[in-house]
């Protein structure tokens, strides 16, 4: 039950992140800093990696978590490059990419430390 819920939430979150990557986000609330966009990128990818790492930790086969980590980083790179190609109002930003990567690292570290079985 928990595994199916984690998969559903992870897939939904991934699809939502893809959609948000390609649409114009003019009405996003400001956090009051000059690097709000980087904070949003960091949080989005921390959540993404946290969800997927947690999901794969519940697998009986216990795939290598570093592999999941690498796939999520590559996914972030792909989306960052494609958003510039597919939406003329969005641009490629290396700092966004770095924020994505740091988010993946922190999300993966947190998820790796949480013992989902004990949370039941």
N, C-alpha and C positions, 0 to 999 in steps of 0.2 A: 504493500500500500504506500509506504513512505517513498519507496523507489519510484513508483509510477508518478507520484505527486512531484517529486524532484525533477523527473524527466519532463513532465508537462510544464512546470514553472521555468525550467532551463530553456526549453524550446520556445516558449512564449516570450521570454526575456530576450533571447537571441533575435527572434523575428522583430520584436519592438525596436531593438537596437539597430537593426538593419534599416528599418523604416525611418527612424529618427536620423540616421546618418545621411539619408538622401533627400530629406525635405528641408525646407527653409524654416529656421527656428528664430523668428523675429521677436516673439513674445516671451522668451525664456526669462524668468525673474533674475535680477542681478543679485549677486552675493555681496556687492560693494567692494570688490577688488578688481584690479586690472587684469587678472588672469582667471576670471570666472570660467571661461571656456575650458581651460586646462583642468580645473577642479571637476567640472562635469565629466570630462573624458576620464579622469582618474577614477571617479566614483562608478561610472558606467562599466568600466572594464574590471574594476575590483569586484563588482557584483557579478559580472559575467563569469569570471574565473572562479569566484567563490561558489557559484551555483554548480558549474560543471565539475569542478574538482570534488565537491561534496557528493554529487550524483555518482561519479565514477568510484568514489570511495565505498559506496554501498554495493558495488558489483561483486558478485561471487568470484569472478575471474581476477579482480583487482589489477586492472591494467596499470601500466606505469604512469604515475601522475605527471612526471616530467613531459611525457608525450602529449598529454592533454594541455599542459602549460604551453608547449611550443605551438600546438595547433591554434590556441587562442591568440597568441602573439601574432602568428601569421594571418589569422582572420582579421585582427585589428589593422595590420599593415595593408592588407587587401582592401578593406573598407575605406581606409584613409586615402589610398591611391584612387580607387574607383569613384569616390564622391566628387573629386575634382573633374573626372572624365565625364560623369553622367549628369552633374548639376552645375551649371555655370555660375550659380550663386554661392557655391561652396568651393573652398580652396584646400589644397594640400598644405599641411603645416607640420613641419618636423617636430615642433614642440607638442602638438596634439598627439603625434605618434609616440613620443617619449612619455607623455602622461598616460597613454593607453598601456604602454609596457610597464610602467611603475604600478599602475592600477592592477594589472594582471599579477605582478609579483606579490603585492600586498594581499590581494584577494586569495591567491593560491596559498600563501603562508598561513593566513587566518583559517582557511578551509582545511588545510592539512593538519592544523592543530586541534580543530574541533572534532570531538568523537561523537559522531551522529548517533551511534548506537546507544550511548549513555543518555542522550537527550530524549529518548522515547519515554 
